[in-house]
Amino acid sequence: MKEGVMEIRIEEAHQLGNDVLLKAGLSAGHATIVTDHLVDAMMAGRAFAGLPRVLALCESLREKGPSGPVALVREDAVSALYDGGDTNGYVTSIIGIDKAIELARNSGVGMVGVRNTWYSGRLAYYVERAAQNGLIAFHTVNATARVAPHGGIDPIFGTNPLAFAFPSDGEPVIVDFGTGSVTWGEVLLRRQTEASLEKNWAVDAHGKPTLDPASALAGAILPSCGHRGYGLALVAQIFAILAGGKVIVDEVADSGFFFLVIDPEKLMPVAEFKARVSELTTGILNSRQREGYPPIRIPGQGSAAMRQRARERGTVEIDEKVYADLLAELERG
């Protein structure tokens, strides 16, 4: 275990996150939805997407105050649009993906947009719900402008992740990646823990490379893989616009969340589809590996294995400073 990191019981992580969010003003139901997501992220080895996000949520909730209800704006046989009422995206994304699953089960395809909402965490968490139900899913969002276009200085895009999920005979195939060189949550965590950034992750407000999280917060994150990440960020931004998101997001609740769920049964029996996906992943795992590289893995299966190990241990890892800050939130007047 790294220096400055401690282990706590999974049950304690749930209780701590839930208690802090209740104190910050979330309802019991919403606090449970958020905490379930955050602790799952920690179990899957994504510390930056876990309980550290509670601290950012508390700050946002203090600034924004109570949110309105999530409202269904329109719906037909294959699509639905929601207004999130400035509710956090952990909650609105569960509503969105579950509606898309319902529509796909009934009509073969479900397309859902959610507007007037904000940060939702790991997109893999939502698309996996569809894959566990034998469905294919695609999900993307835009967010507050943090990422510059390739060769640029000014932030235009969010970190604009894209996530895909496919059922198989084993663990689902989950592909989830951001289009920025680093997640916003990781930058916040490194500022919180006084750690440096990696090279080629960010620039300061003058476009100069920086390793300082505070300077990156005032500047911009760079797109992942140069022009390729930039292109994918643009695609995500356009889908988010379709979902009702702002063209360039400068306020937290201007994000658009887009969900697409497909029933493979419309093209082939789902059992055959899952078997063929498994045949593909088996072929990948059995293919020859280059010397000096880590073992070949299927996207999503590493997180699934880490989650299983966390269940067996009964614990998750958390930064000691983050843990102390969460306890301080409970004592906050």
C-alpha contacts under 8 A as a table, 3 or more apart, distances in Angstrom:
res1	aa1	res2	aa2	distance
1	M	5	V	6.68
1	M	6	M	7.74
2	K	5	V	5.67
4	G	319	D	5.99
4	G	320	E	5.52
4	G	321	K	7.60
5	V	317	E	6.50
5	V	318	I	5.62
5	V	319	D	4.40
5	V	320	E	5.36
6	M	317	E	5.57
6	M	318	I	5.50
6	M	319	D	6.20
6	M	320	E	5.99
7	E	315	T	6.10
7	E	316	V	5.54
7	E	317	E	4.48
7	E	318	I	6.20
8	I	12	E	6.47
8	I	13	A	6.70
8	I	315	T	5.36
8	I	316	V	5.71
8	I	317	E	6.48
8	I	318	I	7.36
9	R	12	E	5.11
9	R	13	A	6.36
9	R	314	G	5.80
9	R	315	T	4.24
9	R	316	V	6.39
10	I	13	A	5.06
10	I	14	H	6.34
10	I	39	V	7.46
10	I	314	G	5.79
10	I	315	T	4.94
10	I	316	V	6.00
11	E	14	H	5.14
11	E	15	Q	6.18
12	E	15	Q	4.98
12	E	16	L	5.88
13	A	16	L	5.20
13	A	17	G	6.09
13	A	39	V	6.69
13	A	51	L	7.77
13	A	316	V	7.76
14	H	17	G	5.39
14	H	18	N	5.98
14	H	35	T	6.06
14	H	36	D	7.08
14	H	39	V	6.53
15	Q	18	N	5.13
15	Q	19	D	5.94
16	L	19	D	5.23
16	L	20	V	6.23
16	L	326	L	7.57
16	L	327	L	7.98
17	G	20	V	5.36
17	G	21	L	6.21
17	G	35	T	5.74
17	G	51	L	6.45
17	G	54	V	6.71
17	G	326	L	7.94
18	N	21	L	5.26
18	N	22	L	6.11
18	N	31	A	5.56
18	N	32	T	6.29
18	N	35	T	5.90
19	D	22	L	5.18
19	D	23	K	6.20
19	D	330	L	7.45
20	V	23	K	5.13
20	V	24	A	6.21
20	V	54	V	7.53
20	V	326	L	7.04
20	V	329	E	6.46
20	V	330	L	5.75
21	L	24	A	4.88
21	L	25	G	6.46
21	L	26	L	5.73
21	L	31	A	5.80
21	L	54	V	6.99
21	L	58	C	6.96
22	L	25	G	5.24
22	L	26	L	5.03
22	L	27	S	6.37
22	L	28	A	6.55
22	L	31	A	6.34
23	K	26	L	7.41
23	K	330	L	7.07
24	A	58	C	5.76
24	A	61	L	6.83
24	A	62	R	7.35
25	G	61	L	7.48
25	G	66	P	7.46
26	L	30	H	6.09
26	L	31	A	5.70
27	S	30	H	5.27
27	S	31	A	5.98
28	A	31	A	5.13
28	A	32	T	6.22
29	G	32	T	5.29
29	G	33	I	6.43
30	H	33	I	5.10
30	H	34	V	6.26
30	H	91	V	6.38
31	A	34	V	5.24
31	A	35	T	6.02
32	T	35	T	5.14
32	T	36	D	5.93
33	I	36	D	5.36
33	I	37	H	6.49
33	I	90	Y	6.94
33	I	91	V	6.41
34	V	37	H	5.28
34	V	38	L	6.29
34	V	90	Y	5.66
34	V	91	V	6.91
35	T	38	L	5.02
35	T	39	V	6.02
35	T	51	L	7.88
36	D	39	V	5.49
36	D	40	D	6.12
37	H	40	D	5.19
37	H	41	A	6.30
37	H	50	G	7.75
37	H	90	Y	7.52
37	H	121	G	7.80
37	H	125	Y	7.25
38	L	41	A	5.09
38	L	42	M	6.47
38	L	49	A	6.33
38	L	50	G	4.16
38	L	51	L	5.81
38	L	53	R	7.63
38	L	121	G	7.86
39	V	42	M	5.01
39	V	43	M	6.19
39	V	50	G	5.76
39	V	51	L	6.90
40	D	43	M	5.00
40	D	44	A	6.13
40	D	50	G	7.59
40	D	307	R	7.45
41	A	44	A	5.04
41	A	45	G	6.41
41	A	46	R	5.12
41	A	47	A	6.74
41	A	49	A	5.87
41	A	50	G	5.34
41	A	122	R	7.44
42	M	45	G	5.11
42	M	46	R	5.10
42	M	47	A	4.96
42	M	49	A	7.08
42	M	50	G	5.12
42	M	51	L	7.70
42	M	316	V	6.28
42	M	317	E	7.16
43	M	46	R	7.35
43	M	306	M	6.47
43	M	307	R	4.69
43	M	308	Q	7.97
43	M	310	A	5.49
43	M	311	R	7.70
43	M	316	V	5.92
44	A	303	S	4.66
44	A	304	A	6.53
44	A	305	A	7.75
44	A	306	M	5.13
44	A	307	R	4.56
44	A	310	A	7.84
45	G	303	S	6.68
45	G	306	M	6.31
45	G	307	R	7.44
46	R	49	A	5.55
46	R	50	G	6.63
47	A	50	G	5.12
47	A	51	L	7.56
47	A	52	P	7.66
47	A	317	E	7.56
47	A	318	I	6.97
48	F	51	L	7.78
48	F	52	P	6.33
48	F	53	R	7.37
48	F	185	G	5.66
48	F	186	E	5.31
48	F	189	L	6.07
49	A	52	P	6.91
49	A	53	R	6.23
49	A	121	G	6.32
49	A	122	R	6.95
49	A	185	G	6.40
49	A	186	E	7.84
50	G	53	R	5.91
50	G	54	V	7.79
51	L	54	V	5.27
51	L	55	L	7.53
51	L	318	I	7.89
51	L	322	V	7.83
52	P	55	L	5.65
52	P	56	A	7.16
52	P	189	L	6.83
52	P	322	V	6.13
53	R	56	A	5.11
53	R	57	L	6.09
53	R	185	G	7.31
54	V	57	L	4.94
54	V	58	C	6.07
54	V	326	L	7.90
55	L	58	C	5.18
55	L	59	E	6.40
55	L	325	D	7.77
55	L	326	L	6.96
56	A	59	E	5.14
56	A	60	S	6.26
57	L	60	S	5.02
57	L	61	L	6.01
58	C	61	L	5.07
58	C	62	R	6.16
59	E	62	R	5.26
59	E	63	E	6.41
60	S	63	E	5.12
60	S	64	K	5.97
61	L	64	K	5.09
61	L	65	G	5.41
61	L	66	P	7.29
62	R	65	G	5.72
64	K	67	S	7.74
67	S	85	G	6.05
67	S	86	D	5.32
67	S	87	T	5.29
68	G	84	G	7.71
68	G	85	G	4.52
68	G	86	D	6.33
68	G	87	T	6.72
69	P	84	G	7.00
69	P	85	G	5.43
69	P	87	T	7.45
70	V	82	Y	6.87
70	V	83	D	5.80
70	V	84	G	4.51
70	V	85	G	5.29
70	V	87	T	7.09
70	V	92	T	7.29
71	A	82	Y	5.58
71	A	83	D	5.19
71	A	84	G	6.49
71	A	85	G	7.19
72	L	75	E	7.49
72	L	80	A	7.45
72	L	81	L	6.16
72	L	82	Y	4.52
72	L	83	D	6.43
73	V	80	A	7.56
73	V	81	L	5.45
73	V	82	Y	5.26
73	V	83	D	6.45
74	R	80	A	5.61
74	R	81	L	5.40
74	R	82	Y	7.30
75	E	78	V	7.79
75	E	79	S	5.66
75	E	80	A	4.16
75	E	81	L	6.50
76	D	79	S	5.44
76	D	80	A	6.46
77	A	103	L	6.62
77	A	106	N	7.86
77	A	107	S	6.48
78	V	103	L	5.64
78	V	104	A	7.11
78	V	107	S	6.23
78	V	108	G	7.91
78	V	109	V	5.82
78	V	110	G	4.89
78	V	111	M	6.15
79	S	100	A	7.51
79	S	103	L	7.14
79	S	110	G	5.63
79	S	111	M	4.60
79	S	112	V	5.45
80	A	99	K	7.69
80	A	100	A	7.90
80	A	111	M	6.57
80	A	112	V	4.81
80	A	113	G	6.47
81	L	112	V	5.69
81	L	113	G	4.77
81	L	114	V	5.85
81	L	115	R	7.87
81	L	243	A	7.42
82	Y	96	G	7.79
82	Y	112	V	7.84
82	Y	113	G	6.25
82	Y	114	V	4.72
82	Y	115	R	6.35
83	D	114	V	5.87
83	D	115	R	5.12
83	D	116	N	5.73
83	D	117	T	7.66
84	G	87	T	5.43
84	G	88	N	7.92
84	G	92	T	6.23
84	G	114	V	6.30
84	G	115	R	5.78
84	G	116	N	4.99
84	G	117	T	5.06
85	G	116	N	5.86
85	G	117	T	6.77
86	D	116	N	5.30
86	D	117	T	4.84
86	D	118	W	7.10
86	D	253	A	5.68
87	T	91	V	7.10
87	T	92	T	6.79
87	T	116	N	7.68
87	T	117	T	5.53
87	T	118	W	7.08
88	N	91	V	5.94
88	N	92	T	6.59
88	N	117	T	5.81
88	N	118	W	5.21
88	N	119	Y	6.13
88	N	120	S	6.77
89	G	92	T	4.83
89	G	93	S	5.45
89	G	117	T	5.71
89	G	118	W	4.92
89	G	119	Y	4.98
89	G	120	S	3.96
89	G	121	G	7.66
90	Y	93	S	5.51
90	Y	94	I	6.64
90	Y	119	Y	7.04
90	Y	120	S	4.38
90	Y	121	G	6.66
91	V	94	I	5.47
91	V	95	I	6.62
91	V	120	S	7.73
92	T	95	I	5.03
92	T	96	G	6.04
92	T	114	V	7.24
92	T	117	T	7.23
93	S	96	G	4.82
93	S	97	I	5.97
93	S	114	V	7.83
93	S	120	S	6.73
93	S	126	Y	7.11
93	S	257	F	7.58
94	I	97	I	5.40
94	I	98	D	5.95
94	I	126	Y	6.81
95	I	98	D	5.37
95	I	99	K	6.15
96	G	99	K	5.27
96	G	100	A	6.25
96	G	112	V	6.15
96	G	113	G	7.11
96	G	114	V	6.74
96	G	259	F	6.94
97	I	100	A	4.99
97	I	101	I	6.13
97	I	112	V	7.58
97	I	126	Y	6.37
97	I	127	V	7.30
97	I	129	R	7.82
97	I	130	A	7.58
97	I	259	F	6.35
98	D	101	I	5.04
98	D	102	E	6.21
99	K	102	E	5.00
99	K	103	L	6.19
99	K	110	G	7.60
99	K	112	V	7.24
100	A	103	L	5.14
100	A	104	A	6.09
100	A	109	V	7.73
100	A	110	G	4.40
100	A	111	M	5.76
100	A	112	V	5.80
100	A	259	F	6.70
100	A	260	L	6.58
100	A	261	V	5.77
101	I	104	A	5.14
101	I	105	R	6.11
101	I	110	G	6.41
101	I	130	A	6.25
101	I	135	L	7.74
101	I	261	V	6.12
102	E	105	R	5.22
102	E	106	N	6.37
102	E	110	G	7.33
103	L	106	N	5.17
103	L	107	S	5.80
103	L	108	G	7.18
103	L	109	V	6.31
103	L	110	G	4.59
103	L	111	M	7.77
104	A	107	S	5.16
104	A	108	G	4.32
104	A	109	V	4.08
104	A	110	G	4.42
104	A	261	V	5.98
104	A	262	I	5.75
104	A	263	D	5.83
105	R	108	G	5.80
105	R	109	V	7.50
105	R	263	D	6.65
107	S	110	G	7.32
108	G	262	I	5.89
108	G	263	D	4.94
108	G	264	P	7.84
108	G	265	E	7.80
108	G	266	K	6.33
109	V	260	L	7.33
109	V	261	V	5.74
109	V	262	I	4.65
109	V	263	D	6.31
110	G	259	F	7.80
110	G	260	L	5.70
110	G	261	V	5.04
110	G	262	I	6.53
111	M	258	F	7.54
111	M	259	F	5.65
111	M	260	L	4.56
111	M	261	V	6.51
112	V	243	A	7.41
112	V	258	F	5.98
112	V	259	F	5.07
112	V	260	L	6.56
113	G	242	L	7.52
113	G	243	A	4.17
113	G	244	G	6.90
113	G	256	G	6.96
113	G	257	F	5.60
113	G	258	F	4.79
113	G	259	F	6.38
114	V	117	T	7.10
114	V	243	A	5.86
114	V	244	G	6.81
114	V	256	G	5.75
114	V	257	F	5.00
114	V	258	F	6.71
115	R	243	A	6.29
115	R	244	G	4.94
115	R	245	G	5.70
115	R	253	A	7.94
115	R	254	D	7.02
115	R	255	S	6.15
115	R	256	G	4.74
115	R	257	F	6.52
116	N	244	G	7.77
116	N	245	G	7.32
116	N	253	A	4.96
116	N	254	D	5.38
116	N	255	S	6.21
116	N	256	G	7.06
117	T	252	V	7.61
117	T	253	A	4.60
117	T	254	D	6.51
117	T	255	S	5.77
117	T	256	G	7.10
118	W	143	A	7.15
118	W	252	V	5.79
118	W	253	A	4.90
118	W	254	D	7.14
118	W	255	S	5.74
119	Y	143	A	7.31
119	Y	252	V	7.88
120	S	123	L	7.39
122	R	125	Y	5.73
122	R	126	Y	7.75
123	L	126	Y	5.56
123	L	127	V	6.68
123	L	139	H	6.93
123	L	140	T	7.51
123	L	161	P	7.36
123	L	162	L	7.33
123	L	163	A	5.88
123	L	176	D	6.70
124	A	127	V	5.36
124	A	128	E	5.91
124	A	163	A	5.93
124	A	164	F	7.49
124	A	165	A	7.66
124	A	174	I	6.51
124	A	175	V	7.30
124	A	176	D	5.69
125	Y	128	E	5.52
125	Y	129	R	6.97
126	Y	129	R	5.46
126	Y	130	A	7.34
127	V	130	A	5.33
127	V	131	A	6.55
127	V	136	I	7.97
127	V	137	A	5.46
127	V	138	F	6.69
127	V	139	H	6.82
127	V	163	A	6.94
127	V	164	F	6.50
127	V	165	A	5.55
127	V	174	I	7.78
128	E	131	A	4.97
128	E	132	Q	6.03
128	E	137	A	7.96
128	E	165	A	6.00
128	E	172	P	7.30
128	E	174	I	6.95
129	R	132	Q	5.32
129	R	133	N	6.65
130	A	133	N	5.14
130	A	134	G	6.66
130	A	135	L	5.15
130	A	136	I	6.42
130	A	137	A	6.17
130	A	165	A	7.44
130	A	261	V	7.21
131	A	134	G	5.01
131	A	135	L	4.80
131	A	136	I	5.76
131	A	137	A	6.96
131	A	165	A	5.75
131	A	166	F	5.43
131	A	167	P	4.68
131	A	172	P	6.16
132	Q	135	L	7.25
132	Q	167	P	6.57
132	Q	172	P	7.13
133	N	167	P	7.88
134	G	166	F	7.82
134	G	167	P	5.39
134	G	168	S	7.96
134	G	263	D	7.53
134	G	264	P	7.96
134	G	270	V	6.96
135	L	166	F	6.78
135	L	167	P	6.39
135	L	261	V	6.70
135	L	262	I	5.89
135	L	263	D	5.09
135	L	264	P	6.44
136	I	164	F	7.54
136	I	165	A	5.61
136	I	166	F	4.89
136	I	167	P	6.73
136	I	261	V	5.60
136	I	262	I	5.06
136	I	263	D	6.39
136	I	264	P	6.90
137	A	163	A	7.93
137	A	164	F	5.54
137	A	165	A	5.14
137	A	166	F	6.89
137	A	259	F	7.37
137	A	260	L	5.66
137	A	261	V	4.36
137	A	262	I	6.29
138	F	162	L	7.45
138	F	163	A	5.68
138	F	164	F	4.56
138	F	165	A	6.69
138	F	259	F	5.97
138	F	260	L	5.11
138	F	261	V	6.42
139	H	162	L	5.97
139	H	163	A	5.25
139	H	164	F	6.62
139	H	257	F	7.49
139	H	258	F	5.62
139	H	259	F	4.59
139	H	260	L	6.31
140	T	160	N	6.91
140	T	161	P	5.89
140	T	162	L	4.64
140	T	163	A	6.38
140	T	236	A	5.88
140	T	239	F	7.22
140	T	240	A	6.95
140	T	257	F	6.15
140	T	258	F	5.44
140	T	259	F	6.87
141	V	160	N	5.65
141	V	161	P	6.51
141	V	162	L	7.34
141	V	236	A	6.26
141	V	237	Q	7.01
141	V	239	F	7.53
141	V	240	A	5.35
141	V	255	S	6.96
141	V	256	G	5.71
141	V	257	F	4.56
141	V	258	F	6.16
142	N	157	F	7.05
142	N	158	G	5.42
142	N	159	T	7.33
142	N	160	N	4.93
142	N	161	P	7.76
142	N	236	A	6.54
142	N	237	Q	5.43
142	N	240	A	5.65
142	N	245	G	7.16
142	N	249	V	7.58
142	N	255	S	5.48
142	N	256	G	5.93
142	N	257	F	7.05
143	A	157	F	7.05
143	A	158	G	4.40
143	A	159	T	7.04
143	A	160	N	6.63
143	A	249	V	5.95
143	A	252	V	7.17
143	A	254	D	7.38
143	A	255	S	5.12
143	A	256	G	7.66
144	T	157	F	7.10
144	T	158	G	5.21
144	T	248	I	7.70
144	T	249	V	4.73
144	T	250	D	5.44
144	T	251	E	6.40
144	T	252	V	5.89
144	T	254	D	7.75
144	T	255	S	7.33
145	A	155	P	5.21
145	A	156	I	4.89
145	A	157	F	4.54
145	A	158	G	4.56
145	A	159	T	7.87
145	A	248	I	6.66
145	A	249	V	5.55
145	A	250	D	6.22
146	R	155	P	4.83
146	R	156	I	6.56
146	R	157	F	5.88
146	R	158	G	5.08
146	R	159	T	6.62
146	R	184	W	7.77
146	R	219	G	7.96
146	R	220	A	5.39
146	R	221	I	5.93
147	V	154	D	7.65
147	V	155	P	4.62
147	V	156	I	5.86
147	V	157	F	4.97
147	V	158	G	5.72
147	V	159	T	6.13
147	V	180	G	6.29
147	V	220	A	5.28
147	V	221	I	4.56
147	V	222	L	5.64
147	V	223	P	6.26
148	A	151	G	7.68
148	A	152	G	5.43
148	A	153	I	5.56
148	A	154	D	5.29
148	A	155	P	4.18
148	A	156	I	5.52
148	A	157	F	6.59
148	A	220	A	5.85
148	A	221	I	6.32
148	A	222	L	5.75
148	A	223	P	6.66
149	P	152	G	5.13
149	P	153	I	7.50
149	P	154	D	7.72
149	P	155	P	7.32
149	P	156	I	6.81
149	P	157	F	7.61
149	P	222	L	7.42
149	P	223	P	6.63
149	P	230	Y	5.77
150	H	222	L	7.25
150	H	223	P	6.33
150	H	226	G	5.65
150	H	227	H	5.55
150	H	230	Y	5.86
152	G	207	G	7.74
153	I	203	V	7.39
153	I	205	A	7.37
153	I	206	H	7.21
153	I	207	G	5.09
153	I	219	G	7.50
153	I	220	A	6.68
154	D	205	A	7.97
154	D	219	G	7.40
154	D	220	A	6.60
155	P	158	G	7.98
155	P	219	G	7.48
155	P	220	A	5.41
155	P	221	I	7.52
156	I	248	I	6.20
156	I	249	V	7.85
157	F	160	N	6.83
157	F	233	A	6.73
157	F	234	L	7.66
157	F	237	Q	7.13
157	F	248	I	6.84
157	F	249	V	7.57
158	G	180	G	7.87
158	G	233	A	7.83
158	G	249	V	7.68
159	T	178	G	5.76
159	T	179	T	5.51
159	T	180	G	4.81
159	T	182	V	7.80
159	T	183	T	6.35
159	T	184	W	7.02
159	T	233	A	7.34
160	N	178	G	5.86
160	N	179	T	5.73
160	N	180	G	7.33
160	N	233	A	5.64
160	N	236	A	5.94
160	N	237	Q	6.95
161	P	176	D	6.97
161	P	177	F	5.40
161	P	178	G	3.82
161	P	179	T	5.73
161	P	233	A	7.64
161	P	236	A	7.25
162	L	176	D	5.78
162	L	177	F	5.75
162	L	178	G	6.37
162	L	179	T	7.82
162	L	236	A	6.89
163	A	174	I	7.24
163	A	175	V	5.49
163	A	176	D	4.12
163	A	177	F	6.53
164	F	174	I	5.81
164	F	175	V	5.10
164	F	176	D	6.37
165	A	172	P	6.69
165	A	173	V	5.60
165	A	174	I	4.55
165	A	175	V	6.39
166	F	172	P	5.58
166	F	173	V	5.12
166	F	174	I	6.64
166	F	277	V	7.94
167	P	170	G	7.95
167	P	171	E	7.37
167	P	172	P	4.55
167	P	173	V	6.45
167	P	274	K	5.78
167	P	277	V	7.60
168	S	171	E	6.35
168	S	172	P	5.29
168	S	173	V	7.12
168	S	273	F	7.48
168	S	274	K	3.98
168	S	275	A	6.28
168	S	276	R	7.84
168	S	277	V	5.59
168	S	278	S	5.46
169	D	172	P	7.79
169	D	274	K	5.43
169	D	275	A	5.88
169	D	277	V	7.84
169	D	278	S	5.93
170	G	278	S	7.07
171	E	301	Q	6.67
171	E	304	A	7.63
172	P	300	G	7.28
172	P	301	Q	7.78
173	V	298	I	6.88
173	V	299	P	6.00
173	V	300	G	5.74
173	V	301	Q	7.23
174	I	299	P	5.53
174	I	300	G	4.51
174	I	301	Q	7.73
175	V	299	P	5.50
175	V	300	G	6.38
178	G	181	S	7.58
178	G	182	V	7.54
178	G	183	T	6.89
178	G	224	S	7.76
179	T	223	P	5.88
179	T	224	S	5.36
179	T	229	G	4.91
179	T	230	Y	6.88
179	T	232	L	6.37
179	T	233	A	5.42
180	G	183	T	6.54
180	G	221	I	6.40
180	G	222	L	5.90
180	G	223	P	4.25
180	G	224	S	4.73
180	G	229	G	6.79
180	G	233	A	7.85
181	S	200	N	7.62
181	S	201	W	5.23
181	S	202	A	7.74
181	S	221	I	6.67
181	S	222	L	5.64
181	S	223	P	5.31
181	S	224	S	4.16
181	S	225	C	7.46
182	V	186	E	6.66
182	V	187	V	7.30
182	V	201	W	6.23
182	V	221	I	7.13
182	V	224	S	7.73
183	T	186	E	5.23
183	T	187	V	6.66
184	W	187	V	5.16
184	W	188	L	6.29
185	G	188	L	5.06
185	G	189	L	6.04
186	E	189	L	4.96
186	E	190	R	6.12
187	V	190	R	5.20
187	V	191	R	6.26
187	V	197	L	7.30
187	V	213	P	5.73
187	V	216	A	7.83
187	V	217	L	7.76
188	L	191	R	5.11
188	L	192	Q	6.07
188	L	213	P	7.26
189	L	192	Q	4.89
189	L	193	T	6.06
190	R	193	T	5.04
190	R	194	E	5.60
190	R	195	A	4.69
190	R	196	S	6.43
190	R	197	L	7.16
190	R	213	P	6.53
191	R	194	E	4.93
191	R	195	A	6.27
191	R	196	S	7.81
191	R	213	P	5.35
191	R	214	A	6.59
192	Q	195	A	7.86
192	Q	321	K	7.87
192	Q	322	V	7.55
193	T	319	D	7.89
193	T	321	K	6.68
193	T	322	V	7.66
195	A	213	P	7.89
196	S	211	L	5.47
196	S	212	D	5.64
196	S	213	P	6.57
197	L	201	W	6.97
197	L	210	T	7.74
197	L	211	L	4.52
197	L	212	D	6.13
197	L	213	P	6.31
198	E	201	W	5.95
198	E	211	L	6.12
199	K	202	A	7.67
199	K	209	P	7.72
199	K	210	T	7.51
199	K	211	L	6.51
200	N	209	P	6.84
200	N	222	L	7.13
201	W	209	P	7.98
201	W	210	T	7.87
201	W	211	L	7.80
201	W	221	I	5.95
201	W	222	L	5.61
202	A	209	P	5.99
202	A	210	T	5.88
202	A	211	L	7.26
202	A	216	A	5.66
202	A	219	G	7.48
202	A	220	A	5.72
202	A	221	I	4.22
202	A	222	L	5.17
203	V	206	H	7.44
203	V	207	G	5.06
203	V	208	K	5.02
203	V	209	P	4.27
203	V	210	T	5.17
203	V	215	S	7.52
203	V	216	A	5.82
203	V	219	G	5.67
203	V	220	A	5.48
203	V	221	I	6.39
203	V	222	L	7.12
204	D	207	G	5.29
204	D	208	K	5.41
204	D	209	P	6.38
204	D	210	T	5.96
204	D	215	S	5.11
204	D	216	A	5.24
204	D	217	L	7.82
204	D	218	A	6.28
204	D	219	G	4.08
204	D	220	A	6.43
205	A	208	K	7.47
205	A	215	S	7.21
205	A	216	A	7.66
205	A	218	A	5.69
205	A	219	G	3.91
205	A	220	A	7.13
206	H	219	G	7.25
207	G	219	G	7.20
207	G	220	A	7.99
210	T	213	P	7.93
210	T	215	S	6.77
210	T	216	A	6.67
211	L	215	S	7.90
211	L	216	A	7.64
212	D	215	S	5.33
212	D	216	A	6.29
213	P	216	A	4.95
213	P	217	L	6.15
214	A	217	L	5.08
214	A	218	A	6.54
215	S	218	A	5.14
215	S	219	G	6.10
216	A	219	G	4.77
216	A	220	A	5.64
216	A	221	I	6.65
217	L	220	A	6.68
222	L	226	G	7.73
223	P	226	G	5.60
223	P	227	H	7.49
223	P	229	G	5.22
223	P	230	Y	5.48
223	P	233	A	7.90
224	S	227	H	7.98
224	S	228	R	7.23
224	S	229	G	4.58
224	S	230	Y	7.15
225	C	228	R	5.64
225	C	229	G	5.32
225	C	230	Y	7.96
226	G	229	G	5.69
226	G	230	Y	6.32
227	H	230	Y	4.85
227	H	231	G	6.05
228	R	231	G	5.17
228	R	232	L	6.39
229	G	232	L	5.12
229	G	233	A	6.03
230	Y	233	A	5.04
230	Y	234	L	6.28
231	G	234	L	5.12
231	G	235	V	6.42
232	L	235	V	4.96
232	L	236	A	6.22
233	A	236	A	5.13
233	A	237	Q	6.11
234	L	237	Q	5.02
234	L	238	I	6.30
235	V	238	I	5.27
235	V	239	F	6.40
236	A	239	F	5.23
236	A	240	A	6.14
237	Q	240	A	5.06
237	Q	241	I	6.21
237	Q	247	V	7.44
238	I	241	I	4.97
238	I	242	L	6.41
238	I	247	V	7.95
239	F	242	L	5.04
239	F	243	A	6.50
239	F	258	F	6.39
240	A	243	A	4.92
240	A	244	G	6.47
240	A	245	G	5.26
240	A	246	K	7.90
240	A	255	S	7.17
240	A	256	G	4.46
240	A	257	F	5.62
240	A	258	F	5.80
241	I	244	G	5.09
241	I	245	G	4.50
241	I	246	K	6.02
241	I	247	V	6.13
241	I	256	G	6.21
242	L	245	G	7.08
242	L	256	G	7.69
242	L	258	F	7.65
243	A	256	G	5.10
243	A	257	F	5.85
243	A	258	F	5.43
244	G	255	S	7.58
244	G	256	G	5.19
244	G	257	F	7.85
245	G	249	V	7.66
245	G	254	D	5.56
245	G	255	S	4.54
245	G	256	G	3.60
245	G	257	F	7.32
246	K	249	V	5.46
246	K	254	D	5.41
246	K	255	S	6.29
246	K	256	G	7.11
249	V	252	V	7.27
249	V	254	D	5.68
249	V	255	S	6.53
250	D	254	D	7.25
251	E	254	D	5.60
252	V	255	S	6.96
263	D	266	K	6.08
264	P	267	L	5.64
264	P	268	M	6.16
264	P	269	P	7.08
264	P	270	V	5.77
264	P	273	F	7.10
265	E	268	M	5.00
265	E	269	P	4.84
265	E	270	V	5.03
266	K	269	P	7.67
268	M	272	E	6.83
268	M	273	F	6.54
269	P	272	E	5.32
269	P	273	F	6.35
270	V	273	F	4.95
270	V	274	K	6.09
271	A	274	K	5.23
271	A	275	A	6.15
272	E	275	A	5.05
272	E	276	R	6.15
273	F	276	R	5.16
273	F	277	V	6.21
274	K	277	V	5.11
274	K	278	S	6.16
275	A	278	S	5.04
275	A	279	E	6.12
276	R	279	E	4.85
276	R	280	L	6.25
277	V	280	L	5.10
277	V	281	T	6.30
278	S	281	T	5.09
278	S	282	T	6.00
279	E	282	T	5.16
279	E	283	G	6.17
280	L	283	G	5.10
280	L	284	I	6.29
281	T	284	I	4.98
281	T	285	L	6.20
281	T	298	I	6.78
282	T	285	L	5.13
282	T	286	N	6.08
283	G	286	N	5.14
283	G	287	S	6.09
284	I	287	S	5.23
284	I	296	I	7.64
284	I	298	I	7.91
285	L	296	I	6.06
285	L	297	R	6.63
285	L	298	I	7.60
289	Q	293	Y	7.35
289	Q	295	P	7.22
289	Q	296	I	6.96
290	R	293	Y	5.90
297	R	301	Q	7.07
297	R	302	G	7.18
298	I	301	Q	5.68
298	I	302	G	7.50
299	P	302	G	6.96
300	G	303	S	5.45
300	G	304	A	6.33
301	Q	304	A	4.88
301	Q	305	A	6.11
302	G	305	A	5.16
302	G	306	M	6.27
303	S	306	M	5.09
303	S	307	R	6.06
304	A	307	R	5.08
304	A	308	Q	6.26
305	A	308	Q	5.11
305	A	309	R	6.29
306	M	309	R	5.07
306	M	310	A	6.17
307	R	310	A	5.10
307	R	311	R	6.33
308	Q	311	R	5.08
308	Q	312	E	6.32
309	R	312	E	5.02
309	R	313	R	6.19
310	A	313	R	5.08
310	A	314	G	5.69
310	A	315	T	5.77
310	A	316	V	6.27
311	R	314	G	4.90
311	R	315	T	7.14
318	I	322	V	7.05
318	I	323	Y	6.67
319	D	322	V	5.25
319	D	323	Y	6.25
320	E	323	Y	5.05
320	E	324	A	6.22
321	K	324	A	5.05
321	K	325	D	6.12
322	V	325	D	5.02
322	V	326	L	6.18
323	Y	326	L	5.18
323	Y	327	L	6.40
324	A	327	L	5.16
324	A	328	A	6.21
325	D	328	A	4.90
325	D	329	E	6.27
326	L	329	E	5.03
326	L	330	L	6.65
327	L	330	L	5.20
327	L	331	E	6.65
328	A	331	E	5.05
328	A	332	R	6.15
329	E	332	R	4.96
